[in-house]
């Protein structure tokens, strides 16, 4: 296993790590922090009000992660709490009833900028059941944030 910060390059112990693969992985990881930092700074400076996020929540988040995950995101960005979504028919994700259960550490509710929105997505990604599923959700966050970022530009 080889890692930088929170990222890991893993191979089973019966396989060898190719030095070229390690070098490529290191370069990719070392190039990312400046890009990520500038993106986070941009999101932090971009104001947003929760009601303006309803269309994005339904068009992007619910379609990619499902209506219950979208409802949880909505609850976090408005209340600062994750929760259990109650089943209901014919309701949009932001209308689904939720029983708040866990205060989300660091949540700024109601959100006031895109960075806080991204953190709600990160929380949901971190609650997935398996590591591969968590990684898929984390990778989806920039893609989910694109329309918000483009709209603000």
N, CA, C and O of each residue as an XYZ file, in Angstrom:
612
protein
N       0.854     -1.167      0.000
C       0.000      0.000      0.000
C       0.899      1.228      0.000
O       1.928      1.260      0.675
N       0.502      2.223     -0.755
C       1.271      3.453     -0.841
C       0.282      4.602     -0.785
O      -0.724      4.562     -1.493
N       0.522      5.621      0.022
C      -0.484      6.665      0.142
C       0.063      8.066      0.286
O       1.165      8.282      0.790
N      -0.740      9.013     -0.173
C      -0.519     10.438      0.055
C      -1.814     10.946      0.662
O      -2.892     10.751      0.099
N      -1.707     11.590      1.797
C      -2.881     12.099      2.507
C      -3.895     10.977      2.663
O      -3.591      9.949      3.269
N      -5.110     11.163      2.117
C      -6.161     10.168      2.285
C      -6.258      9.189      1.128
O      -7.130      8.320      1.130
N      -5.395      9.309      0.154
C      -5.479      8.458     -1.020
C      -4.531      7.277     -0.882
O      -3.451      7.407     -0.307
N      -4.923      6.156     -1.396
C      -4.119      4.943     -1.301
C      -4.056      4.223     -2.647
O      -5.039      4.142     -3.383
N      -2.877      3.709     -2.936
C      -2.679      2.843     -4.088
C      -2.459      1.463     -3.500
O      -1.465      1.239     -2.809
N      -3.360      0.543     -3.758
C      -3.283     -0.772     -3.128
C      -3.202     -1.882     -4.170
O      -3.784     -1.802     -5.253
N      -2.480     -2.889     -3.809
C      -2.424     -4.125     -4.581
C      -2.355     -5.262     -3.584
O      -1.819     -5.101     -2.487
N      -2.892     -6.404     -3.956
C      -2.768     -7.563     -3.084
C      -1.295     -7.849     -2.843
O      -0.445     -7.579     -3.692
N      -1.011     -8.395     -1.680
C       0.383     -8.615     -1.316
C       1.080     -9.621     -2.219
O       2.309     -9.702     -2.214
N       0.320    -10.387     -2.993
C       0.960    -11.355     -3.886
C       1.360    -10.720     -5.217
O       2.053    -11.335     -6.028
N       0.918     -9.490     -5.428
C       1.282     -8.790     -6.654
C       2.341     -7.741     -6.335
O       2.424     -7.238     -5.214
N       3.131     -7.430     -7.325
C       4.131     -6.390     -7.103
C       3.606     -5.057     -7.617
O       2.775     -5.005     -8.523
N       4.101     -3.995     -7.029
C       3.766     -2.655     -7.498
C       4.796     -2.236     -8.535
O       6.001     -2.267     -8.284
N       4.318     -1.854     -9.672
C       5.167     -1.396    -10.753
C       5.667      0.011    -10.421
O       4.845      0.892    -10.169
N       6.976      0.259    -10.409
C       7.495      1.600    -10.092
C       6.909      2.692    -10.985
O       6.700      3.816    -10.528
N       6.645      2.374    -12.245
C       6.053      3.376    -13.139
C       4.623      3.707    -12.708
O       4.178      4.850    -12.812
N       3.921      2.694    -12.226
C       2.560      2.918    -11.748
C       2.578      3.797    -10.496
O       1.733      4.676    -10.336
N       3.527      3.557     -9.631
C       3.663      4.378     -8.419
C       3.987      5.819     -8.806
O       3.397      6.752     -8.262
N       4.915      6.008     -9.734
C       5.297      7.355    -10.163
C       4.104      8.092    -10.780
O       3.888      9.269    -10.490
N       3.337      7.412    -11.620
C       2.168      8.036    -12.244
C       1.130      8.403    -11.187
O       0.528      9.476    -11.245
N       0.923      7.508    -10.225
C      -0.045      7.772     -9.158
C       0.396      8.976     -8.320
O      -0.417      9.842     -7.998
N       1.674      9.027     -7.972
C       2.199     10.146     -7.190
C       2.017     11.470     -7.928
O       1.579     12.457     -7.338
N       2.351     11.489     -9.207
C       2.211     12.720     -9.993
C       0.759     13.178    -10.023
O       0.465     14.359     -9.832
N      -0.139     12.240    -10.263
C      -1.565     12.585    -10.316
C      -2.028     13.166     -8.972
O      -2.741     14.169     -8.936
N      -1.626     12.540     -7.889
C      -2.060     12.989     -6.569
C      -1.438     14.334     -6.187
O      -2.101     15.175     -5.580
N      -0.192     14.534     -6.535
C       0.470     15.796     -6.196
C      -0.041     16.963     -7.027
O       0.023     18.112     -6.590
N      -0.547     16.677     -8.224
C      -1.111     17.723     -9.074
C      -2.505     18.139     -8.631
O      -2.949     19.237     -8.968
N      -3.207     17.296     -7.887
C      -4.593     17.572     -7.542
C      -4.804     18.646     -6.486
O      -5.712     19.459     -6.658
N      -4.035     18.709     -5.413
C      -4.354     19.687     -4.360
C      -4.515     21.127     -4.839
O      -5.463     21.786     -4.412
N      -3.642     21.656     -5.705
C      -3.870     23.037     -6.143
C      -5.195     23.212     -6.896
O      -5.888     24.213     -6.713
N      -5.543     22.232     -7.745
C      -6.812     22.317     -8.478
C      -7.988     22.234     -7.517
O      -8.936     23.013     -7.613
N      -7.920     21.287     -6.593
C      -8.998     21.134     -5.623
C      -9.123     22.374     -4.751
O     -10.231     22.841     -4.486
N      -8.008     22.902     -4.310
C      -8.037     24.079     -3.443
C      -8.710     25.252     -4.140
O      -9.536     25.937     -3.538
N      -8.365     25.491     -5.407
C      -8.972     26.619     -6.117
C     -10.461     26.374     -6.346
O     -11.256     27.312     -6.296
N     -10.842     25.133     -6.596
C     -12.261     24.813     -6.765
C     -13.017     25.065     -5.459
O     -14.089     25.671     -5.472
N     -12.467     24.606     -4.338
C     -13.112     24.819     -3.042
C     -13.199     26.306     -2.716
O     -14.202     26.761     -2.167
N     -12.167     27.059     -3.047
C     -12.200     28.499     -2.810
C     -13.299     29.159     -3.638
O     -14.000     30.052     -3.163
N     -13.437     28.706     -4.881
C     -14.494     29.239     -5.746
C     -15.866     28.922     -5.156
O     -16.737     29.789     -5.098
N     -16.054     27.679     -4.720
C     -17.334     27.282     -4.133
C     -17.625     28.077     -2.868
O     -18.768     28.467     -2.630
N     -16.602     28.320     -2.057
C     -16.771     29.057     -0.802
C     -17.212     30.498     -1.061
O     -17.955     31.075     -0.267
N     -16.755     31.074     -2.165
C     -17.091     32.455     -2.511
C     -18.430     32.589     -3.237
O     -18.941     33.698     -3.396
N     -18.997     31.468     -3.674
C     -20.216     31.510     -4.473
C     -21.430     31.307     -3.577
O     -21.687     30.203     -3.096
N     -22.163     32.378     -3.365
C     -23.339     32.322     -2.506
C     -24.489     31.578     -3.148
O     -24.619     31.518     -4.370
N     -25.322     31.010     -2.283
C     -26.493     30.268     -2.749
C     -27.538     30.260     -1.632
O     -27.207     30.303     -0.447
N     -28.791     30.205     -2.036
C     -29.888     30.107     -1.067
C     -30.583     28.778     -1.313
O     -30.832     28.420     -2.464
N     -30.901     28.036     -0.251
C     -31.486     26.704     -0.427
C     -32.664     26.608     -1.401
O     -32.706     25.655     -2.179
N     -33.635     27.553     -1.400
C     -34.738     27.391     -2.360
C     -34.287     27.326     -3.818
O     -34.952     26.705     -4.648
N     -33.156     27.968     -4.131
C     -32.665     27.947     -5.519
C     -32.076     26.586     -5.894
O     -31.746     26.359     -7.058
N     -31.941     25.683     -4.928
C     -31.326     24.377     -5.174
C     -32.340     23.275     -5.471
O     -31.944     22.147     -5.767
N     -33.621     23.569     -5.401
C     -34.640     22.522     -5.572
C     -34.541     21.864     -6.942
O     -34.553     20.636     -7.034
N     -34.443     22.648     -8.000
C     -34.347     22.072     -9.351
C     -33.107     21.207     -9.505
O     -33.176     20.114    -10.067
N     -31.975     21.689     -9.009
C     -30.725     20.912     -9.058
C     -30.866     19.612     -8.285
O     -30.424     18.560     -8.747
N     -31.477     19.679     -7.116
C     -31.654     18.499     -6.278
C     -32.459     17.436     -7.020
O     -32.118     16.253     -6.989
N     -33.524     17.863     -7.685
C     -34.389     16.921     -8.388
C     -33.785     16.452     -9.707
O     -33.879     15.274    -10.052
N     -33.166     17.375    -10.444
C     -32.629     17.026    -11.758
C     -31.315     16.265    -11.691
O     -31.063     15.395    -12.525
N     -30.485     16.574    -10.727
C     -29.153     15.968    -10.677
C     -29.012     14.933     -9.576
O     -28.727     13.764     -9.837
N     -29.213     15.376     -8.342
C     -28.927     14.496     -7.204
C     -29.887     13.318     -7.172
O     -29.452     12.175     -7.035
N     -31.180     13.575     -7.295
C     -32.157     12.482     -7.233
C     -31.992     11.507     -8.390
O     -32.176     10.302     -8.217
N     -31.651     12.013     -9.555
C     -31.475     11.114    -10.700
C     -30.237     10.244    -10.560
O     -30.238      9.092    -10.993
N     -29.181     10.783     -9.959
C     -27.941     10.012     -9.841
C     -27.877      9.176     -8.562
O     -27.405      8.039     -8.588
N     -28.343      9.725     -7.459
C     -28.220      9.032     -6.169
C     -29.548      8.513     -5.639
O     -29.573      7.787     -4.645
N     -30.645      8.870     -6.280
C     -31.958      8.430     -5.831
C     -32.650      9.482     -4.976
O     -32.000     10.362     -4.411
N     -33.987      9.384     -4.885
C     -34.748     10.412     -4.174
C     -34.488     10.446     -2.664
O     -34.569     11.512     -2.055
N     -34.180      9.307     -2.055
C     -33.953      9.310     -0.606
C     -32.635      9.984     -0.261
O     -32.569     10.752      0.699
N     -31.596      9.713     -1.019
C     -30.324     10.399     -0.783
C     -30.497     11.897     -1.030
O     -29.957     12.713     -0.283
N     -31.246     12.263     -2.073
C     -31.497     13.678     -2.363
C     -32.268     14.328     -1.212
O     -31.982     15.467     -0.844
N     -33.232     13.620     -0.649
C     -33.994     14.156      0.488
C     -33.080     14.369      1.691
O     -33.228     15.348      2.422
N     -32.143     13.458      1.894
C     -31.195     13.607      2.999
C     -30.292     14.825      2.775
O     -30.021     15.579      3.709
N     -29.827     15.014      1.531
C     -29.022     16.197      1.200
C     -29.836     17.451      1.510
O     -29.329     18.390      2.125
N     -31.086     17.463      1.088
C     -31.959     18.616      1.321
C     -32.078     18.918      2.818
O     -32.021     20.077      3.229
N     -32.242     17.879      3.618
C     -32.370     18.076      5.059
C     -31.076     18.634      5.662
O     -31.113     19.479      6.556
N     -29.943     18.157      5.166
C     -28.656     18.646      5.676
C     -28.451     20.113      5.311
O     -28.033     20.907      6.155
N     -28.739     20.480      4.065
C     -28.480     21.861      3.661
C     -29.456     22.848      4.301
O     -29.168     24.043      4.372
N     -30.593     22.365      4.761
C     -31.575     23.242      5.394
C     -31.557     23.183      6.915
O     -31.735     24.202      7.583
N     -31.341     21.984      7.465
C     -31.455     21.790      8.913
C     -30.131     21.435      9.597
O     -29.986     21.620     10.806
N     -29.166     20.924      8.822
C     -27.907     20.490      9.415
C     -27.962     19.084      9.992
O     -27.044     18.667     10.698
N     -29.025     18.355      9.700
C     -29.213     17.007     10.225
C     -29.427     16.011      9.102
O     -30.102     16.301      8.115
N     -28.838     14.823      9.266
C     -29.165     13.689      8.419
C     -30.402     13.049      9.040
O     -30.816     13.428     10.136
N     -30.982     12.095      8.355
C     -32.159     11.476      8.930
C     -32.660     10.291      8.142
O     -32.091      9.894      7.124
N     -33.725      9.753      8.639
C     -34.378      8.613      7.991
C     -35.544      9.144      7.177
O     -36.417      9.847      7.687
N     -35.538      8.790      5.892
C     -36.581      9.258      4.979
C     -37.772      8.314      5.094
O     -37.632      7.093      5.016
N     -38.928      8.900      5.278
C     -40.153      8.110      5.350
C     -40.679      7.892      3.936
O     -40.599      8.775      3.081
N     -41.211      6.713      3.712
C     -41.742      6.409      2.391
C     -43.004      7.228      2.146
O     -43.870      7.359      3.010
N     -43.070      7.763      0.957
C     -44.238      8.548      0.551
C     -44.311      8.519     -0.966
O     -43.289      8.511     -1.652
N     -45.509      8.504     -1.467
C     -45.706      8.473     -2.918
C     -45.987      9.878     -3.450
O     -46.544     10.738     -2.769
N     -45.577     10.062     -4.683
C     -45.889     11.282     -5.421
C     -45.352     12.554     -4.774
O     -45.937     13.628     -4.919
N     -44.237     12.428     -4.060
C     -43.596     13.614     -3.504
C     -42.207     13.764     -4.114
O     -41.528     12.781     -4.412
N     -41.812     14.994     -4.287
C     -40.472     15.269     -4.789
C     -39.485     15.130     -3.626
O     -39.883     15.196     -2.463
N     -38.197     14.939     -3.939
C     -37.225     14.710     -2.867
C     -37.235     15.760     -1.757
O     -37.105     15.418     -0.582
N     -37.385     17.022     -2.115
C     -37.376     18.056     -1.077
C     -38.657     18.064     -0.248
O     -38.727     18.740      0.778
N     -39.675     17.314     -0.686
C     -40.933     17.238      0.045
C     -41.042     15.982      0.912
O     -41.939     15.887      1.749
N     -40.145     15.027      0.721
C     -40.225     13.777      1.467
C     -40.048     14.028      2.963
O     -39.155     14.772      3.369
N     -40.895     13.412      3.779
C     -40.743     13.590      5.223
C     -39.497     12.866      5.736
O     -39.211     11.734      5.346
N     -38.767     13.544      6.615
C     -37.539     12.987      7.180
C     -37.588     13.141      8.697
O     -37.956     14.188      9.229
N     -37.208     12.076      9.360
C     -37.040     12.137     10.810
C     -35.562     12.377     11.064
O     -34.743     11.475     10.887
N     -35.222     13.584     11.477
C     -33.820     13.937     11.708
C     -33.253     13.065     12.814
O     -33.869     12.885     13.865
N     -32.054     12.519     12.556
C     -31.437     11.621     13.534
C     -30.057     12.081     13.966
O     -29.758     12.079     15.161
N     -29.215     12.472     13.037
C     -27.828     12.786     13.351
C     -27.471     14.201     12.924
O     -27.670     14.586     11.771
N     -26.937     14.974     13.875
C     -26.383     16.275     13.506
C     -25.150     16.021     12.654
O     -24.294     15.218     13.023
N     -25.055     16.695     11.523
C     -23.921     16.515     10.625
C     -22.807     17.460     11.083
O     -22.970     18.680     11.048
N     -21.676     16.893     11.513
C     -20.579     17.742     12.005
C     -20.141     18.755     10.947
O     -19.901     18.398      9.794
N     -20.042     19.998     11.347
C     -19.578     21.042     10.448
C     -20.614     21.560      9.470
O     -20.314     22.446      8.670
N     -21.827     21.027      9.517
C     -22.860     21.497      8.591
C     -23.219     22.939      8.912
O     -23.373     23.308     10.076
N     -23.349     23.741      7.879
C     -23.752     25.133      8.018
C     -25.146     25.249      7.428
O     -25.314     25.392      6.217
N     -26.135     25.187      8.294
C     -27.508     25.176      7.810
C     -28.247     26.413      8.300
O     -28.103     26.807      9.457
N     -29.023     27.017      7.439
C     -29.102     26.707      6.016
C     -27.819     27.126      5.294
O     -27.139     28.065      5.707
N     -27.505     26.421      4.224
C     -26.257     26.695      3.512
C     -26.284     28.100      2.931
O     -27.340     28.655      2.626
N     -25.085     28.657      2.789
C     -24.994     29.999      2.216
C     -24.042     30.050      1.027
O     -23.931     31.079      0.361
N     -23.350     28.933      0.759
C     -22.451     28.907     -0.393
C     -22.328     27.483     -0.937
O     -22.771     26.521     -0.310
N     -21.722     27.374     -2.104
C     -21.620     26.074     -2.767
C     -20.704     25.099     -2.024
O     -20.897     23.886     -2.110
N     -19.724     25.608     -1.305
C     -18.860     24.705     -0.547
C     -19.677     23.942      0.492
O     -19.489     22.739      0.673
N     -20.578     24.637      1.168
C     -21.411     23.969      2.163
C     -22.321     22.925      1.510
O     -22.597     21.883      2.104
N     -22.780     23.201      0.304
C     -23.570     22.214     -0.437
C     -22.718     20.979     -0.714
O     -23.175     19.851     -0.533
N     -21.478     21.196     -1.153
C     -20.588     20.066     -1.450
C     -20.321     19.222     -0.205
O     -20.143     18.007     -0.296
N     -20.295     19.872      0.952
C     -20.055     19.139      2.189
C     -21.243     18.251      2.556
O     -21.060     17.176      3.127
N     -22.446     18.690      2.234
C     -23.629     17.840      2.444
C     -23.539     16.603      1.556
O     -23.857     15.496      1.990
N     -23.101     16.796      0.304
C     -22.910     15.654     -0.590
C     -21.832     14.725     -0.046
O     -21.974     13.503     -0.097
N     -20.761     15.305      0.471
C     -19.671     14.496      1.033
C     -20.151     13.650      2.206
O     -19.748     12.497      2.357
N     -21.004     14.226      3.025
C     -21.533     13.471      4.163
C     -22.309     12.246      3.671
O     -22.117     11.137      4.170
N     -23.178     12.459      2.698
C     -23.968     11.339      2.164
C     -23.046     10.291      1.552
O     -23.253      9.093      1.746
N     -22.035     10.733      0.818
C     -21.075      9.784      0.225
C     -20.401      8.952      1.307
O     -20.188      7.754      1.125
N     -20.068      9.573      2.422
C     -19.380      8.881      3.495
C     -20.243      7.910      4.271
O     -19.731      7.121      5.065
N     -21.547      7.957      4.052
C     -22.443      7.048      4.772
C     -22.796      5.798      3.967
O     -23.558      4.953      4.436
N     -22.249      5.679      2.765
C     -22.548      4.501      1.950
C     -21.991      3.256      2.640
O     -21.065      3.352      3.445
N     -22.551      2.097      2.326
C     -22.235      0.869      3.051
C     -20.885      0.247      2.745
O     -20.280     -0.375      3.619
N     -20.409      0.402      1.532
C     -19.143     -0.243      1.166
C     -18.138      0.798      0.697
O     -18.512      1.883      0.252
N     -16.869      0.458      0.800
C     -15.807      1.373      0.360
C     -15.934      1.671     -1.133
O     -15.863      2.840     -1.511
N     -16.121      0.666     -2.005
C     -16.272      0.996     -3.438
C     -17.450      1.932     -3.707
O     -17.358      2.828     -4.545
N     -18.551      1.720     -2.996
C     -19.706      2.589     -3.182
C     -19.403      4.004     -2.688
O     -19.809      4.979     -3.320
N     -18.699      4.121     -1.576
C     -18.305      5.435     -1.074
C     -17.432      6.157     -2.085
O     -17.618      7.346     -2.344
N     -16.475      5.429     -2.657
C     -15.591      6.043     -3.650
C     -16.365      6.510     -4.872
O     -16.093      7.587     -5.401
N     -17.328      5.712     -5.328
C     -18.152      6.115     -6.468
C     -18.909      7.408     -6.154
O     -18.976      8.311     -6.989
N     -19.464      7.491     -4.976
C     -20.207      8.689     -4.586
C     -19.291      9.902     -4.466
O     -19.644     10.994     -4.910
N     -18.119      9.715     -3.869
C     -17.170     10.832     -3.747
C     -16.759     11.327     -5.123
O     -16.688     12.534     -5.353
N     -16.488     10.402     -6.041
C     -16.111     10.794     -7.402
C     -17.232     11.550     -8.106
O     -16.968     12.365     -8.990
N     -18.482     11.287     -7.723
C     -19.626     11.933     -8.369
C     -19.822     13.381     -7.913
O     -20.490     14.154     -8.600
N     -19.255     13.755     -6.775
C     -19.518     15.090     -6.220
C     -19.154     16.222     -7.187
O     -19.993     17.095     -7.411
N     -17.951     16.255     -7.773
C     -17.664     17.349     -8.724
C     -18.646     17.382     -9.897
O     -19.036     18.455    -10.355
N     -19.036     16.218    -10.372
C     -19.995     16.141    -11.484
C     -21.366     16.690    -11.053
O     -22.029     17.398    -11.812
N     -21.771     16.354     -9.836
C     -23.053     16.863     -9.341
C     -23.018     18.375     -9.120
O     -24.027     19.061     -9.280
N     -21.852     18.878     -8.754
C     -21.712     20.309     -8.482
C     -21.571     21.142     -9.753
O     -21.767     22.357     -9.708
N     -21.237     20.526    -10.877
C     -20.995     21.258    -12.131
C     -22.094     22.241    -12.495
O     -21.798     23.402    -12.778
N     -23.375     21.809    -12.498
C     -24.400     22.778    -12.921
C     -24.481     23.987    -11.991
O     -24.771     25.094    -12.445
N     -24.232     23.795    -10.717
C     -24.253     24.918     -9.774
C     -23.088     25.857    -10.022
O     -23.229     27.078     -9.965
N     -21.936     25.265    -10.299
C     -20.732     26.056    -10.570
C     -20.898     26.835    -11.873
O     -20.559     28.016    -11.945
N     -21.422     26.165    -12.906
C     -21.621     26.815    -14.210
C     -22.662     27.930    -14.118
O     -22.511     28.988    -14.729
N     -23.712     27.678    -13.352
C     -24.773     28.674    -13.207
C     -24.245     29.947    -12.538
O     -24.676     31.055    -12.855
N     -23.313     29.765    -11.616
C     -22.756     30.909    -10.878
C     -21.743     31.685    -11.705
O     -21.476     32.854    -11.428
N     -21.171     31.030    -12.731
C     -20.114     31.677    -13.530
C     -20.642     32.748    -14.437
O     -19.872     33.375    -15.165
